[in-house]
Amino acid sequence: MNGKSRGFIWSILALLVLAGTSCSKPPEDTSVSKARPIRLSLKDRKLIREKTARITEPVTINFYTGKPGEKHAAETKALLDLMGTMASKIKINELGLSEQGIQEKLETDHGPVMVPIGDYPIGISYYGYPERMELEPFLDSILIATGQMEPLADSTVSYIESLDSDILIRVFVAPL
């Protein structure tokens, strides 16, 4: 290879490098509507199928998001969409946390937050993406909102009846 050829090749390479560094990538779409794969094992998919098959009454899941690109918002939306395809009684209502009074009511300024609403008001709000150990309690909250609740032990019922004021119960679920 002579000097002219070598110089020509270096010029082409320099142009390619400069072109690559000066071209900007389009901004990443961080909206919730962007499809992202959800991480579900076969066991989790089976659990979702079993629980959603039990839904016999209409239930709306209010799905609250905050800012674009929130951690797990897209995955949560994909999970809810999957559940909606498995059970015709599930309706997903996508809302923003920026709406008047919502942040105060839910006591958070970031999502995702899911609130199942059925004929049986339960006041359960679920914060974050329900994966692994968190999935079954989330699915159970949907069933409870439709009136399908496991009976409580007599001692639990007695204790609840003895309460003379409202209480706030917060349950945190995490894998061991």
KOLPA-725518 format. One record per residue: residue number from 1; residue in three letters; x, y, z of N, C-alpha, C, O, CB in turn. Coordinates in nm, 2 decimals. Glycine has a CB too. Layout:
<nodes>
   i  aa    n_u    n_v    n_w   ca_u   ca_v   ca_w    c_u    c_v    c_w    o_u    o_v    o_w   cb_u   cb_v   cb_w
 NUM ALA      X      Y      Z      X      Y      Z      X      Y      Z      X      Y      Z      X      Y      Z
...
</nodes>
This chain:
<nodes>
   i  aa    n_u    n_v    n_w   ca_u   ca_v   ca_w    c_u    c_v    c_w    o_u    o_v    o_w   cb_u   cb_v   cb_w
   1 MET   0.09  -0.11   0.00   0.00   0.00   0.00   0.09   0.12   0.00   0.18   0.13   0.08  -0.10   0.00   0.12
   2 ASN   0.06   0.21  -0.09   0.15   0.33  -0.10   0.10   0.44   0.00   0.00   0.42   0.06   0.15   0.39  -0.25
   3 GLY   0.17   0.55   0.00   0.14   0.66   0.09   0.01   0.72   0.07  -0.06   0.76   0.16   0.25   0.76   0.09
   4 LYS  -0.02   0.74  -0.06  -0.15   0.80  -0.10  -0.27   0.72  -0.05  -0.36   0.77   0.01  -0.16   0.83  -0.25
   5 SER  -0.26   0.59  -0.07  -0.37   0.50  -0.03  -0.38   0.50   0.12  -0.49   0.50   0.18  -0.34   0.35  -0.08
   6 ARG  -0.27   0.50   0.19  -0.27   0.50   0.34  -0.33   0.63   0.39  -0.41   0.62   0.48  -0.13   0.48   0.39
   7 GLY  -0.30   0.74   0.33  -0.35   0.87   0.37  -0.50   0.88   0.35  -0.57   0.93   0.43  -0.28   0.98   0.29
   8 PHE  -0.54   0.82   0.23  -0.68   0.82   0.20  -0.76   0.73   0.30  -0.87   0.78   0.35  -0.71   0.76   0.06
   9 ILE  -0.71   0.62   0.34  -0.78   0.53   0.44  -0.79   0.61   0.57  -0.89   0.60   0.64  -0.70   0.40   0.45
  10 TRP  -0.68   0.67   0.61  -0.68   0.75   0.74  -0.78   0.86   0.73  -0.85   0.89   0.83  -0.54   0.80   0.77
  11 SER  -0.79   0.92   0.62  -0.89   1.03   0.60  -1.03   0.98   0.62  -1.12   1.04   0.69  -0.87   1.10   0.47
  12 ILE  -1.06   0.87   0.55  -1.19   0.81   0.56  -1.22   0.77   0.71  -1.33   0.79   0.76  -1.20   0.68   0.47
  13 LEU  -1.13   0.70   0.78  -1.15   0.66   0.91  -1.17   0.79   1.00  -1.26   0.78   1.09  -1.02   0.59   0.97
  14 ALA  -1.10   0.89   0.98  -1.12   1.01   1.06  -1.25   1.07   1.04  -1.32   1.12   1.13  -1.01   1.12   1.02
  15 LEU  -1.30   1.07   0.91  -1.44   1.12   0.89  -1.54   1.03   0.95  -1.64   1.09   1.01  -1.46   1.12   0.73
  16 LEU  -1.52   0.90   0.95  -1.62   0.81   1.02  -1.62   0.84   1.17  -1.73   0.84   1.23  -1.58   0.67   0.99
  17 VAL  -1.50   0.85   1.23  -1.50   0.88   1.37  -1.56   1.01   1.41  -1.64   1.02   1.50  -1.35   0.88   1.42
  18 LEU  -1.53   1.12   1.33  -1.59   1.25   1.35  -1.74   1.24   1.33  -1.82   1.30   1.41  -1.53   1.35   1.26
  19 ALA  -1.78   1.18   1.23  -1.93   1.17   1.20  -2.00   1.09   1.32  -2.11   1.13   1.36  -1.95   1.09   1.07
  20 GLY  -1.94   0.99   1.37  -2.00   0.91   1.48  -2.00   1.00   1.61  -2.10   0.98   1.68  -1.92   0.79   1.50
  21 THR  -1.90   1.08   1.63  -1.91   1.16   1.76  -1.99   1.28   1.74  -2.04   1.33   1.84  -1.77   1.20   1.80
  22 SER  -2.01   1.33   1.62  -2.08   1.46   1.61  -2.23   1.43   1.59  -2.31   1.52   1.61  -2.03   1.54   1.50
  23 CYS  -2.27   1.31   1.55  -2.41   1.27   1.53  -2.47   1.24   1.67  -2.41   1.17   1.75  -2.43   1.15   1.44
  24 SER  -2.58   1.31   1.70  -2.64   1.28   1.83  -2.75   1.17   1.81  -2.82   1.17   1.71  -2.70   1.41   1.89
  25 LYS  -2.76   1.09   1.91  -2.86   0.98   1.91  -2.99   1.05   1.94  -3.00   1.15   2.01  -2.83   0.87   2.01
  26 PRO  -3.10   1.00   1.89  -3.23   1.05   1.93  -3.25   1.03   2.07  -3.20   0.93   2.13  -3.35   0.99   1.84
  27 PRO  -3.32   1.12   2.14  -3.34   1.10   2.29  -3.41   0.97   2.31  -3.50   0.93   2.24  -3.42   1.22   2.35
  28 GLU  -3.37   0.90   2.42  -3.44   0.78   2.46  -3.58   0.80   2.50  -3.61   0.90   2.58  -3.36   0.70   2.57
  29 ASP  -3.67   0.72   2.45  -3.81   0.73   2.49  -3.83   0.67   2.63  -3.81   0.55   2.64  -3.91   0.67   2.39
  30 THR  -3.85   0.75   2.73  -3.87   0.70   2.86  -4.02   0.70   2.91  -4.04   0.68   3.03  -3.79   0.78   2.96
  31 SER  -4.11   0.71   2.82  -4.25   0.71   2.85  -4.29   0.58   2.90  -4.23   0.47   2.86  -4.33   0.77   2.74
  32 VAL  -4.40   0.57   2.97  -4.45   0.45   3.02  -4.50   0.36   2.91  -4.50   0.24   2.92  -4.57   0.47   3.12
  33 SER  -4.55   0.42   2.80  -4.60   0.34   2.69  -4.50   0.27   2.61  -4.54   0.18   2.53  -4.68   0.44   2.60
  34 LYS  -4.37   0.29   2.63  -4.27   0.22   2.56  -4.27   0.08   2.61  -4.26   0.05   2.73  -4.13   0.29   2.58
  35 ALA  -4.28  -0.02   2.52  -4.29  -0.16   2.56  -4.15  -0.21   2.60  -4.05  -0.19   2.54  -4.33  -0.24   2.44
  36 ARG  -4.15  -0.27   2.72  -4.03  -0.33   2.77  -4.07  -0.47   2.82  -4.18  -0.49   2.87  -3.97  -0.24   2.89
  37 PRO  -3.97  -0.56   2.81  -4.01  -0.69   2.85  -4.02  -0.70   3.00  -3.95  -0.63   3.07  -3.90  -0.79   2.80
  38 ILE  -4.12  -0.78   3.05  -4.13  -0.79   3.19  -4.07  -0.92   3.23  -4.07  -1.02   3.16  -4.28  -0.79   3.23
  39 ARG  -4.01  -0.92   3.35  -3.94  -1.03   3.40  -4.03  -1.12   3.48  -4.06  -1.10   3.60  -3.82  -0.99   3.49
  40 LEU  -4.09  -1.22   3.42  -4.18  -1.31   3.49  -4.13  -1.46   3.46  -4.11  -1.50   3.35  -4.32  -1.29   3.44
  41 SER  -4.12  -1.53   3.57  -4.09  -1.67   3.55  -4.21  -1.75   3.51  -4.32  -1.69   3.51  -4.03  -1.73   3.69
  42 LEU  -4.19  -1.87   3.47  -4.31  -1.96   3.43  -4.40  -1.97   3.55  -4.52  -1.98   3.53  -4.26  -2.09   3.38
  43 LYS  -4.34  -1.98   3.67  -4.42  -2.00   3.79  -4.51  -1.87   3.81  -4.62  -1.88   3.85  -4.33  -2.02   3.91
  44 ASP  -4.45  -1.75   3.79  -4.52  -1.63   3.81  -4.63  -1.62   3.70  -4.74  -1.57   3.73  -4.43  -1.51   3.80
  45 ARG  -4.61  -1.66   3.58  -4.71  -1.65   3.47  -4.82  -1.74   3.51  -4.94  -1.71   3.49  -4.65  -1.69   3.34
  46 LYS  -4.79  -1.86   3.56  -4.90  -1.95   3.60  -4.98  -1.89   3.72  -5.10  -1.91   3.72  -4.83  -2.09   3.65
  47 LEU  -4.91  -1.83   3.81  -4.99  -1.77   3.92  -5.08  -1.66   3.87  -5.19  -1.65   3.92  -4.88  -1.71   4.03
  48 ILE  -5.03  -1.58   3.78  -5.11  -1.47   3.72  -5.24  -1.53   3.65  -5.35  -1.48   3.67  -5.03  -1.38   3.63
  49 ARG  -5.21  -1.64   3.58  -5.32  -1.70   3.51  -5.43  -1.75   3.61  -5.55  -1.74   3.59  -5.27  -1.82   3.42
  50 GLU  -5.38  -1.82   3.71  -5.47  -1.88   3.81  -5.55  -1.77   3.88  -5.67  -1.78   3.90  -5.39  -1.96   3.91
  51 LYS  -5.48  -1.67   3.93  -5.55  -1.56   4.00  -5.65  -1.48   3.92  -5.76  -1.45   3.96  -5.45  -1.47   4.07
  52 THR  -5.61  -1.44   3.79  -5.69  -1.36   3.71  -5.81  -1.45   3.66  -5.92  -1.39   3.63  -5.62  -1.31   3.59
  53 ALA  -5.80  -1.58   3.65  -5.91  -1.66   3.61  -6.02  -1.66   3.72  -6.14  -1.69   3.69  -5.86  -1.81   3.59
  54 ARG  -5.99  -1.63   3.84  -6.08  -1.62   3.95  -6.16  -1.49   3.96  -6.26  -1.48   4.03  -6.01  -1.64   4.09
  55 ILE  -6.12  -1.39   3.88  -6.19  -1.26   3.88  -6.32  -1.28   3.81  -6.33  -1.30   3.69  -6.10  -1.15   3.82
  56 THR  -6.43  -1.26   3.88  -6.56  -1.27   3.82  -6.64  -1.14   3.82  -6.74  -1.13   3.75  -6.64  -1.38   3.90
  57 GLU  -6.59  -1.04   3.90  -6.66  -0.91   3.91  -6.56  -0.81   3.85  -6.44  -0.83   3.85  -6.69  -0.88   4.05
  58 PRO  -6.62  -0.70   3.79  -6.53  -0.60   3.74  -6.44  -0.53   3.84  -6.49  -0.51   3.95  -6.62  -0.49   3.67
  59 VAL  -6.32  -0.50   3.80  -6.23  -0.43   3.89  -6.15  -0.34   3.80  -6.10  -0.37   3.69  -6.14  -0.54   3.96
  60 THR  -6.13  -0.22   3.86  -6.05  -0.12   3.79  -5.92  -0.10   3.87  -5.92  -0.09   3.99  -6.12   0.02   3.77
  61 ILE  -5.81  -0.10   3.80  -5.68  -0.08   3.86  -5.63   0.06   3.82  -5.60   0.08   3.71  -5.57  -0.19   3.83
  62 ASN  -5.64   0.15   3.92  -5.59   0.29   3.89  -5.43   0.28   3.90  -5.38   0.24   4.00  -5.64   0.39   3.99
  63 PHE  -5.37   0.31   3.79  -5.23   0.30   3.77  -5.17   0.44   3.77  -5.19   0.51   3.67  -5.19   0.21   3.65
  64 TYR  -5.10   0.48   3.87  -5.05   0.62   3.88  -4.90   0.62   3.85  -4.82   0.53   3.90  -5.07   0.68   4.02
  65 THR  -4.86   0.71   3.76  -4.72   0.73   3.73  -4.68   0.87   3.76  -4.77   0.96   3.77  -4.69   0.69   3.58
  66 GLY  -4.55   0.90   3.78  -4.50   1.03   3.81  -4.43   1.09   3.68  -4.50   1.12   3.58  -4.41   1.03   3.93
  67 LYS  -4.30   1.10   3.69  -4.22   1.15   3.58  -4.19   1.05   3.48  -4.18   0.93   3.51  -4.10   1.22   3.64
  68 PRO  -4.17   1.09   3.35  -4.12   1.00   3.25  -3.99   0.93   3.29  -3.90   0.99   3.35  -4.11   1.07   3.11
  69 GLY  -3.98   0.80   3.26  -3.86   0.73   3.29  -3.85   0.67   3.43  -3.74   0.63   3.48  -3.74   0.81   3.27
  70 GLU  -3.96   0.68   3.51  -3.96   0.63   3.64  -3.92   0.48   3.64  -3.95   0.40   3.55  -4.09   0.64   3.71
  71 LYS  -3.85   0.44   3.74  -3.80   0.31   3.76  -3.92   0.21   3.77  -4.01   0.23   3.85  -3.71   0.29   3.88
  72 HIS  -3.92   0.12   3.68  -4.03   0.01   3.68  -4.16   0.05   3.63  -4.26  -0.03   3.64  -4.04  -0.05   3.81
  73 ALA  -4.18   0.17   3.59  -4.32   0.21   3.54  -4.36   0.14   3.42  -4.47   0.09   3.40  -4.32   0.37   3.52
  74 ALA  -4.26   0.12   3.32  -4.29   0.05   3.20  -4.32  -0.09   3.22  -4.41  -0.15   3.16  -4.18   0.07   3.10
  75 GLU  -4.24  -0.15   3.31  -4.26  -0.30   3.34  -4.40  -0.32   3.41  -4.47  -0.42   3.39  -4.15  -0.35   3.43
  76 THR  -4.43  -0.23   3.50  -4.56  -0.24   3.57  -4.67  -0.22   3.47  -4.77  -0.30   3.48  -4.57  -0.13   3.68
  77 LYS  -4.66  -0.13   3.38  -4.77  -0.11   3.28  -4.78  -0.24   3.20  -4.89  -0.28   3.17  -4.74   0.01   3.19
  78 ALA  -4.67  -0.30   3.16  -4.67  -0.42   3.08  -4.73  -0.53   3.16  -4.81  -0.61   3.10  -4.53  -0.46   3.04
  79 LEU  -4.71  -0.54   3.28  -4.77  -0.65   3.37  -4.92  -0.62   3.37  -5.00  -0.72   3.36  -4.71  -0.64   3.51
  80 LEU  -4.96  -0.50   3.40  -5.11  -0.47   3.40  -5.17  -0.50   3.27  -5.28  -0.56   3.26  -5.13  -0.33   3.44
  81 ASP  -5.11  -0.46   3.16  -5.16  -0.49   3.03  -5.18  -0.65   3.01  -5.28  -0.69   2.95  -5.07  -0.43   2.92
  82 LEU  -5.08  -0.72   3.05  -5.08  -0.87   3.04  -5.20  -0.92   3.12  -5.28  -1.01   3.07  -4.95  -0.93   3.09
  83 MET  -5.22  -0.87   3.24  -5.33  -0.91   3.33  -5.46  -0.88   3.26  -5.56  -0.96   3.27  -5.32  -0.85   3.47
  84 GLY  -5.47  -0.76   3.20  -5.59  -0.72   3.13  -5.63  -0.81   3.01  -5.74  -0.83   2.98  -5.58  -0.58   3.08
  85 THR  -5.53  -0.87   2.95  -5.55  -0.96   2.84  -5.60  -1.10   2.89  -5.67  -1.17   2.82  -5.43  -0.98   2.75
  86 MET  -5.56  -1.13   3.01  -5.60  -1.26   3.07  -5.73  -1.25   3.14  -5.80  -1.36   3.15  -5.49  -1.30   3.18
  87 ALA  -5.78  -1.14   3.18  -5.91  -1.13   3.25  -5.99  -1.01   3.19  -5.94  -0.89   3.21  -5.89  -1.11   3.40
  88 SER  -6.10  -1.04   3.13  -6.18  -0.93   3.06  -6.24  -0.84   3.17  -6.28  -0.73   3.13  -6.28  -0.99   2.97
  89 LYS  -6.25  -0.88   3.29  -6.31  -0.80   3.40  -6.21  -0.69   3.45  -6.26  -0.60   3.53  -6.36  -0.89   3.51
  90 ILE  -6.09  -0.70   3.41  -5.99  -0.60   3.46  -5.98  -0.48   3.37  -5.96  -0.50   3.24  -5.85  -0.66   3.48
  91 LYS  -6.00  -0.36   3.42  -5.98  -0.24   3.34  -5.87  -0.16   3.40  -5.86  -0.14   3.53  -6.11  -0.15   3.34
  92 ILE  -5.77  -0.11   3.32  -5.66  -0.04   3.37  -5.69   0.11   3.34  -5.72   0.15   3.23  -5.53  -0.08   3.30
  93 ASN  -5.68   0.19   3.44  -5.70   0.34   3.43  -5.57   0.41   3.46  -5.53   0.42   3.58  -5.81   0.38   3.53
  94 GLU  -5.50   0.45   3.36  -5.37   0.52   3.37  -5.38   0.66   3.41  -5.45   0.74   3.33  -5.28   0.50   3.25
  95 LEU  -5.32   0.70   3.52  -5.34   0.84   3.57  -5.20   0.89   3.61  -5.10   0.82   3.62  -5.43   0.84   3.69
  96 GLY  -5.19   1.02   3.63  -5.07   1.09   3.67  -5.07   1.13   3.81  -5.18   1.17   3.86  -5.04   1.21   3.58
  97 LEU  -4.96   1.12   3.88  -4.95   1.16   4.02  -4.96   1.31   4.03  -4.98   1.37   4.14  -4.83   1.11   4.08
  98 SER  -4.95   1.38   3.92  -4.95   1.53   3.92  -5.09   1.59   3.93  -5.11   1.71   3.95  -4.88   1.59   3.80
  99 GLU  -5.19   1.50   3.92  -5.33   1.55   3.93  -5.36   1.60   4.07  -5.30   1.55   4.17  -5.43   1.43   3.89
 100 GLN  -5.45   1.70   4.08  -5.48   1.77   4.20  -5.50   1.67   4.32  -5.60   1.59   4.32  -5.60   1.85   4.18
 101 GLY  -5.42   1.68   4.42  -5.45   1.61   4.55  -5.40   1.46   4.55  -5.41   1.40   4.66  -5.59   1.62   4.58
 102 ILE  -5.36   1.41   4.44  -5.33   1.27   4.44  -5.20   1.24   4.52  -5.20   1.14   4.59  -5.30   1.22   4.29
 103 GLN  -5.10   1.32   4.51  -4.97   1.29   4.58  -5.00   1.29   4.73  -4.95   1.21   4.81  -4.87   1.40   4.55
 104 GLU  -5.09   1.38   4.78  -5.12   1.39   4.92  -5.20   1.27   4.96  -5.17   1.21   5.07  -5.19   1.52   4.95
 105 LYS  -5.29   1.23   4.88  -5.38   1.12   4.91  -5.30   0.99   4.92  -5.32   0.91   5.01  -5.49   1.10   4.81
 106 LEU  -5.21   0.97   4.82  -5.13   0.85   4.82  -5.00   0.86   4.90  -4.93   0.76   4.92  -5.09   0.81   4.67
 107 GLU  -4.97   0.98   4.95  -4.85   1.00   5.03  -4.72   0.97   4.96  -4.63   0.91   5.02  -4.86   0.93   5.16
 108 THR  -4.72   1.00   4.83  -4.59   0.98   4.75  -4.59   1.07   4.63  -4.69   1.12   4.59  -4.58   0.83   4.70
 109 ASP  -4.47   1.10   4.58  -4.46   1.19   4.47  -4.40   1.11   4.35  -4.36   1.17   4.25  -4.37   1.31   4.50
 110 HIS  -4.39   0.98   4.36  -4.33   0.90   4.25  -4.41   0.77   4.24  -4.47   0.72   4.34  -4.18   0.87   4.27
 111 GLY  -4.41   0.72   4.12  -4.48   0.59   4.09  -4.38   0.48   4.07  -4.26   0.50   4.09  -4.57   0.61   3.98
 112 PRO  -4.43   0.37   4.03  -4.57   0.34   4.00  -4.65   0.31   4.13  -4.59   0.25   4.23  -4.58   0.22   3.90
 113 VAL  -4.78   0.34   4.13  -4.87   0.31   4.23  -4.99   0.25   4.17  -5.04   0.30   4.07  -4.90   0.44   4.32
 114 MET  -5.04   0.14   4.23  -5.16   0.07   4.17  -5.26   0.07   4.29  -5.23   0.03   4.40  -5.13  -0.07   4.12
 115 VAL  -5.39   0.10   4.25  -5.50   0.10   4.35  -5.61   0.02   4.28  -5.68   0.07   4.19  -5.54   0.24   4.39
 116 PRO  -5.63  -0.11   4.33  -5.75  -0.18   4.28  -5.88  -0.13   4.34  -5.89  -0.12   4.46  -5.73  -0.33   4.31
 117 ILE  -5.98  -0.11   4.25  -6.11  -0.06   4.29  -6.21  -0.15   4.24  -6.23  -0.17   4.12  -6.13   0.09   4.25
 118 GLY  -6.29  -0.21   4.33  -6.40  -0.30   4.29  -6.52  -0.26   4.37  -6.53  -0.15   4.42  -6.36  -0.44   4.30
 119 ASP  -6.62  -0.35   4.37  -6.74  -0.33   4.44  -6.72  -0.33   4.60  -6.81  -0.29   4.67  -6.84  -0.43   4.40
 120 TYR  -6.60  -0.38   4.64  -6.57  -0.39   4.78  -6.46  -0.30   4.81  -6.34  -0.34   4.79  -6.54  -0.54   4.82
 121 PRO  -6.48  -0.18   4.86  -6.37  -0.08   4.88  -6.28  -0.14   4.99  -6.32  -0.17   5.10  -6.43   0.05   4.93
 122 ILE  -6.15  -0.14   4.96  -6.06  -0.20   5.05  -5.95  -0.10   5.10  -5.88  -0.12   5.20  -6.00  -0.32   4.99
 123 GLY  -5.93   0.01   5.02  -5.83   0.11   5.06  -5.69   0.06   5.05  -5.60   0.11   5.12  -5.85   0.15   5.20
 124 ILE  -5.66  -0.03   4.96  -5.52  -0.08   4.94  -5.46  -0.01   4.83  -5.51   0.00   4.72  -5.52  -0.24   4.92
 125 SER  -5.34   0.04   4.85  -5.26   0.10   4.75  -5.13   0.02   4.74  -5.07  -0.02   4.84  -5.23   0.25   4.77
 126 TYR  -5.09  -0.02   4.62  -4.97  -0.10   4.60  -4.86  -0.01   4.53  -4.88   0.04   4.43  -5.00  -0.23   4.52
 127 TYR  -4.75   0.00   4.60  -4.64   0.09   4.55  -4.53   0.01   4.49  -4.47  -0.08   4.55  -4.59   0.18   4.66
 128 GLY  -4.49   0.04   4.36  -4.37  -0.03   4.30  -4.42  -0.14   4.21  -4.54  -0.17   4.19  -4.28  -0.08   4.41
 129 TYR  -4.32  -0.21   4.15  -4.34  -0.32   4.06  -4.35  -0.45   4.14  -4.25  -0.48   4.21  -4.23  -0.33   3.96
 130 PRO  -4.46  -0.52   4.14  -4.48  -0.64   4.22  -4.41  -0.76   4.15  -4.46  -0.83   4.07  -4.62  -0.67   4.24
 131 GLU  -4.29  -0.79   4.20  -4.22  -0.90   4.14  -4.18  -1.00   4.25  -4.18  -0.96   4.37  -4.09  -0.86   4.07
 132 ARG  -4.15  -1.12   4.22  -4.11  -1.23   4.31  -4.21  -1.24   4.42  -4.33  -1.28   4.39  -3.97  -1.20   4.36
 133 MET  -4.17  -1.22   4.54  -4.26  -1.25   4.66  -4.37  -1.15   4.67  -4.47  -1.17   4.74  -4.18  -1.24   4.79
 134 GLU  -4.36  -1.04   4.60  -4.46  -0.93   4.60  -4.58  -0.95   4.51  -4.69  -0.89   4.52  -4.40  -0.80   4.57
 135 LEU  -4.56  -1.04   4.41  -4.67  -1.06   4.31  -4.80  -1.12   4.37  -4.90  -1.07   4.34  -4.61  -1.15   4.20
 136 GLU  -4.79  -1.22   4.45  -4.91  -1.29   4.50  -4.99  -1.19   4.59  -5.11  -1.19   4.57  -4.87  -1.41   4.58
 137 PRO  -4.93  -1.12   4.68  -5.01  -1.03   4.76  -5.08  -0.92   4.67  -5.19  -0.88   4.70  -4.93  -0.96   4.87
 138 PHE  -5.01  -0.88   4.57  -5.07  -0.78   4.48  -5.19  -0.84   4.41  -5.30  -0.78   4.40  -4.97  -0.73   4.37
 139 LEU  -5.18  -0.96   4.36  -5.29  -1.03   4.29  -5.41  -1.05   4.39  -5.52  -1.04   4.35  -5.24  -1.16   4.23
 140 ASP  -5.37  -1.09   4.51  -5.47  -1.11   4.61  -5.55  -0.98   4.64  -5.67  -0.98   4.67  -5.41  -1.16   4.74
 141 SER  -5.48  -0.86   4.64  -5.55  -0.74   4.67  -5.65  -0.71   4.56  -5.76  -0.65   4.59  -5.45  -0.62   4.67
 142 ILE  -5.63  -0.75   4.44  -5.73  -0.74   4.33  -5.85  -0.83   4.36  -5.96  -0.79   4.34  -5.66  -0.77   4.19
 143 LEU  -5.82  -0.95   4.40  -5.93  -1.04   4.43  -6.01  -0.99   4.55  -6.14  -1.00   4.55  -5.87  -1.18   4.46
 144 ILE  -5.95  -0.93   4.65  -6.02  -0.88   4.76  -6.11  -0.77   4.72  -6.22  -0.75   4.77  -5.92  -0.83   4.87
 145 ALA  -6.06  -0.68   4.63  -6.14  -0.57   4.58  -6.27  -0.62   4.50  -6.36  -0.54   4.49  -6.06  -0.48   4.48
 146 THR  -6.27  -0.74   4.45  -6.38  -0.80   4.39  -6.47  -0.88   4.48  -6.57  -0.95   4.44  -6.34  -0.88   4.27
 147 GLY  -6.43  -0.88   4.61  -6.51  -0.95   4.71  -6.47  -1.09   4.74  -6.53  -1.16   4.81  -6.65  -0.96   4.66
 148 GLN  -6.36  -1.13   4.68  -6.31  -1.27   4.71  -6.20  -1.26   4.81  -6.08  -1.24   4.78  -6.26  -1.33   4.57
 149 MET  -6.24  -1.29   4.94  -6.14  -1.28   5.04  -6.15  -1.40   5.13  -6.25  -1.46   5.15  -6.17  -1.15   5.13
 150 GLU  -6.03  -1.45   5.16  -6.02  -1.56   5.25  -6.08  -1.53   5.39  -6.06  -1.42   5.43  -5.87  -1.62   5.26
 151 PRO  -6.15  -1.62   5.45  -6.21  -1.59   5.58  -6.10  -1.56   5.68  -5.99  -1.63   5.68  -6.30  -1.70   5.63
 152 LEU  -6.12  -1.46   5.77  -6.03  -1.43   5.88  -6.05  -1.53   6.00  -6.16  -1.58   6.02  -6.04  -1.28   5.92
 153 ALA  -5.94  -1.55   6.07  -5.95  -1.63   6.19  -6.04  -1.56   6.29  -6.05  -1.43   6.29  -5.81  -1.66   6.26
 154 ASP  -6.11  -1.63   6.38  -6.21  -1.57   6.48  -6.13  -1.47   6.57  -6.19  -1.37   6.60  -6.27  -1.68   6.56
 155 SER  -6.01  -1.51   6.61  -5.93  -1.42   6.69  -5.90  -1.28   6.62  -5.90  -1.18   6.69  -5.80  -1.48   6.74
 156 THR  -5.88  -1.29   6.49  -5.85  -1.16   6.42  -5.98  -1.08   6.41  -5.97  -0.96   6.43  -5.80  -1.20   6.28
 157 VAL  -6.09  -1.14   6.38  -6.22  -1.07   6.38  -6.25  -1.01   6.51  -6.29  -0.89   6.51  -6.33  -1.17   6.34
 158 SER  -6.23  -1.08   6.62  -6.25  -1.02   6.75  -6.17  -0.90   6.78  -6.21  -0.80   6.83  -6.23  -1.13   6.86
 159 TYR  -6.04  -0.91   6.74  -5.95  -0.80   6.76  -5.99  -0.68   6.68  -5.99  -0.56   6.73  -5.80  -0.84   6.72
 160 ILE  -6.03  -0.70   6.56  -6.07  -0.59   6.47  -6.20  -0.52   6.52  -6.21  -0.40   6.53  -6.10  -0.64   6.32
 161 GLU  -6.29  -0.60   6.57  -6.41  -0.55   6.63  -6.39  -0.47   6.76  -6.47  -0.38   6.79  -6.51  -0.66   6.66
 162 SER  -6.28  -0.50   6.83  -6.25  -0.43   6.95  -6.19  -0.29   6.93  -6.18  -0.21   7.02  -6.16  -0.51   7.04
 163 LEU  -6.14  -0.26   6.81  -6.08  -0.13   6.78  -6.18  -0.02   6.78  -6.29  -0.04   6.73  -6.01  -0.14   6.64
 164 ASP  -6.15   0.09   6.85  -6.24   0.20   6.86  -6.21   0.32   6.77  -6.27   0.43   6.79  -6.25   0.24   7.00
 165 SER  -6.10   0.31   6.69  -6.07   0.42   6.60  -6.00   0.36   6.47  -5.96   0.24   6.47  -5.97   0.52   6.67
 166 ASP  -6.00   0.44   6.37  -5.93   0.40   6.24  -5.78   0.38   6.27  -5.72   0.45   6.35  -5.96   0.50   6.13
 167 ILE  -5.73   0.28   6.20  -5.58   0.26   6.20  -5.53   0.25   6.06  -5.60   0.22   5.97  -5.55   0.13   6.28
 168 LEU  -5.40   0.29   6.05  -5.33   0.28   5.92  -5.24   0.16   5.93  -5.15   0.16   6.01  -5.26   0.42   5.88
 169 ILE  -5.26   0.07   5.84  -5.17  -0.05   5.83  -5.08  -0.04   5.71  -5.14  -0.02   5.60  -5.26  -0.18   5.84
 170 ARG  -4.96  -0.05   5.73  -4.86  -0.05   5.62  -4.79  -0.19   5.62  -4.73  -0.23   5.72  -4.76   0.07   5.62
 171 VAL  -4.80  -0.26   5.51  -4.73  -0.39   5.50  -4.62  -0.38   5.39  -4.65  -0.33   5.28  -4.83  -0.50   5.46
 172 PHE  -4.50  -0.41   5.43  -4.39  -0.41   5.34  -4.35  -0.56   5.31  -4.33  -0.64   5.40  -4.27  -0.33   5.39
 173 VAL  -4.35  -0.59   5.18  -4.32  -0.73   5.14  -4.19  -0.73   5.07  -4.16  -0.65   4.98  -4.43  -0.78   5.04
 174 ALA  -4.10  -0.81   5.11  -3.97  -0.82   5.05  -3.92  -0.97   5.06  -3.95  -1.04   5.15  -3.87  -0.73   5.11
 175 PRO  -3.84  -1.01   4.96  -3.80  -1.15   4.96  -3.69  -1.17   5.07  -3.62  -1.07   5.11  -3.73  -1.19   4.82
 176 LEU  -3.69  -1.29   5.13  -3.59  -1.31   5.23  -3.46  -1.34   5.18  -3.36  -1.36   5.26  -3.64  -1.44   5.32
</nodes>
